[in-house]
Amino acid sequence: MTPAAVALVLASAFLHAYWNLHAKRAGGGAGFVWLTFCGSALCYVPFAAAVWLLYPPHLGAVDWVFIGGTSLWHVIYFLLLQRGYRNGDFSVVYPLARGTGPLLSAAAATLLFGERPGAVGWLGIILVLGGIFAFAGDPRRVLGAHRRGVGYALGTGAMIAVYTLWDKHAVGVLLISPIIYDCLGNFGRALVLAPLAWRRRDEVVEEWRSHRAAVAVVAVLSPLAYLMVLFALRIAPVSYVAPARELSIVIGTFLGLRVLSEGQARRRIAAATVVVAGIVAIAFA
């Protein structure tokens, strides 16, 4: 990957781990997710409007199909992620979700886009994914104590793969501006969840009262982190970008150890070292 792509992916990883920590601590459901979508849409309107005025897009029917699709895929992703956090430990759900996504993304990119990582690239991908799954620890313990959380985590990972490949085509082939694409997507996500939010309006009010700070953090940082990924996808192969994003697992691990007082620090630090080695290999591939 180019230095610019590496810088975008690494900055995105820091932001991603930080907003996921806040989402985990909030533990909210559909009401929390809807509030973050609304906040994201409103926060990024000025930037998207400026880009629209400076570089007017010509959105055709296919472009709108992809904007609608990314709205739906991200709604499913966020709902599965929050369900996972409510049913499992952060240190289990987050690594499994983040590990499954790039594994499927890299495999699909090889089949669908004809991307062929070299030997060093594949070594990096294997190291990143191996380190990520090492975070979860003994599979028997994980499945015994966090069975439902694991199921939601794997579902979340599958949706990560779906929206990564979908969005790669939108910004890399259709050349839709990433900020316009993501801002319209956030409006679409808010609309998709609006009927459910209305039926659970008491929950929405309570989520805002109890977790407005977390809503603000997720609303601002989640789109910003993903915009960095979208720009990286325009200049680098998805089979490299998707695994390299998983530096966020390392950051999330240290946040979990420090903020959530989760144990097994030695094993998780060793796994983090493997992930970093993999990211270095990808950067020089």
N, C-alpha and C positions, 0 to 999 in steps of 0.2 A: 504493500500500500504506500501511497505518497505521504510525505510528512503532514500535509494538510488533512488528509483523511484520518491519519493516526491521531492528530490533535483533536479533531472533531469527535472521534469515537471515545477518546479518553475523557474529555470534558463531559460528554454525555453520560459516561459511566458514573462519574462522581455525582452528577445531579440525579441520575436514576436511582442510585442506592439511597440517597438522602430522602427523596420523596416517597419511596417505598417504605422507609422506616416510619414516616409519619402516617402513611396509610395503614400500616400494621398496628400502630399504637391507637389509631382512631377506631379500627375494627368495624367500620361502618358498612352498611348494606347498599341497596339500590339508591336510597335517598342521598347518601354521601357521594356516590358515584355521579348522580345527576347534578348535584351542586358543583362538583369539580368540573364537569363538562360545561356548565353554564359559565362558571368563572373563567375557564380557559377561552371560551368563545369571545367573551367580552374583553378580556385582557389583550388579546392579539388582533382584534379588529383594526385598531389604528395602523399597525404594521402591515397587515394584509391589504388594507385600503391604500396605503402609500405605494406598495408594490403594484397594486392593480392600476393606479393612476399613472405611475411611471412606465410600467410595462404591461399595457392592457392585454390580458389573456384572451385567447380565442378558444373557448371551451365548447367542444362538440358533444354529441350524444355519448360517445365512448368515454370521454373525460368525466361526464356527470355520473355514468355508471360506476366508474372507479371511485369517485368521491362518495357516492352512496354506499359502495361496498366497504370502503375503509371505515365509514361510520358504523356500519353493522358489526364488522369484525372487531373493532375496538370496544364496542359496548359489551360483546360477549367476553372478550379478554378481561376487561375490568371487573365484570361481575364474577367471573370464575376466580380471578385473583383475590378479590375481597372475601369470597367464600372460603378460599384456601387459607387465608390469614385467620379467619374465624374458627377454623377447624384444625389448625396445625401450627407448629412453631415456625417463626420467621426463618430460622436457620435450616429448616427442612423444606418448606414450601418454596422459598425464594431460589435456592440453588437448583432444585429440580425443575421449576418452571423455566428459569433462565437457561438451564442446560439442555432441556428438551427442545426448546425453540431453535437455537442455532444448529443443533445436530440435524434436525429436519430441514432447516433452511439451506444449509450447506449441501445436503444430499439432493434436495430438489433443484437447487441452482445448477448443480452439475448436470442433472438430467434435462432440465427445461431450458436453461440459458446457455448451455454448452461451456460453462466455466470449468477450467481445468487447473486447479491449484497445483503448483509444483511440489517437489518432495519436501522442501522446507515449509511451504504453506500447509501441507497436510500434517506434517509433524506438529506445527503450531496449533492447528485445529484439534488434533488428538490430545495434546497436552492441556489445552484450555478445557475441553470437555471432560477429560479424565479428572482434572483438578476440581472442576465444579461438582461432579458426582461424588467425589471424595468428601466434600463438605457434609453431605447428608449422613455419612457414617454407615453403621451396620444396617443393611436392608431389613433384617428381621426386627430390629428395634424400631426402625422407621415405620414399617408396615404394621407393627403391633400397636404402636402408640398413636400413629398419625395416619391411619388408613384413609380416612375421608380427605384429609388435607393433601395426601399424596395424589389421590384421584383428581382433585381440583387443580393441583400443581401441574400434572401431566396434561390436563385439558387446557390449562393456560399456556403451556409450552406449545401445544399444537396450534393454538390461535396466534401465538407469536410468529410461528413459521408461516401461517396463512397471510397475516397482514404484512410481514416483511417482504414476501415475494410479490404480493399484490401492489404494495407501495413502491417497490423497486421498479416495477413496470410503469407505474403512473409517473414517477419523477424522472426515471432514467430513459424510458422509451417514448412515452407521451409528452414528456418534458413539461409537465405541469409545475408551476412554481411551488416549491415545498411549503412556503409560508401560506400561500393562498390555499393550497391543497389541505393543509392541516387545519387551518382556521375554518374553512367550509366543512371539513370533517367534524370538527367540534360542534358546530351548529347542528349538523346532522345527528350526532350522538345525543345531544340534548333533546332533539325532537323525537328520536327513537324511544328514549326513556321517559319522555314527558307524560304519556298516559299512566305509566306505572307510578311515577312520582306524584301525580295528582291523586291517585287512589291511596297513596301512602303519605299524604301531605303532612299528617301529624309527625310521622317519622322524619320527614324532610326538615320540619321546623326544629325538632329535637336535635337532629344532627348539626344543624347550623348553630344552635345554642351551645352545644357541648363541644363541637369540634371545628369551629370556624377557622381557627389558626391552621389546622391540618388541611382543611378545604383550600385555604389560600395557598399553602405551600404546594400541594398537589396540582392545583389549577394553574399555577405559574410555571413550576419546574417540570412537570410532566411533558407539556408541549415543547418547552425549550429543549429538553433533553432529546426528544424525538426529532425535532427539527434539525438538530445537529446530525442525527443519524441519516435523515433524508438527504441532507446535503452531501454527506459522506457516500451515500449510495449512488449519487450522480457521478462520482469520480473514482469509485473503487468497486470491485466485485463483491456481490452479496455474500459469497462463500468466505470472504475474509472479514467483511464488516460485521456480520452476524456473530461469529465467535469472539471477535475482539471486543465487542460490546460487553462481554461478560467479565471484564475487569470490575464491573459493578458488584459482582459476587464477592470479590476480595474486600472491597470497601464496605459492603453490607455486613460481611463477617466481623470486621473490626467494630462497626457500629453496634452489631448485636452483642459482641463481647463487652463493649464499653457501656452502652446505653441500656441494653436489655438484660445484662448480666447472664448471658448464656455461657455454658461451660465448654469443655473439650477444646481449650485454646490451642494446645500444642498441635493436635491433628489438623485443625482448621488453618493455622498459620502455615503448616507444611503444604496443605492443599493450595493455599494462596500463592505460595512460592512457585508451585507447578503452573498455576494459571498465568502468573507474570511471565514465566519462561515461554509459555505458549504465545502470549501476546507479542513478546520480543521477536519470536520466530516469524509470526505473521507480518509484523512491521517490516522485516527485512526480506520477505518473500518476493 
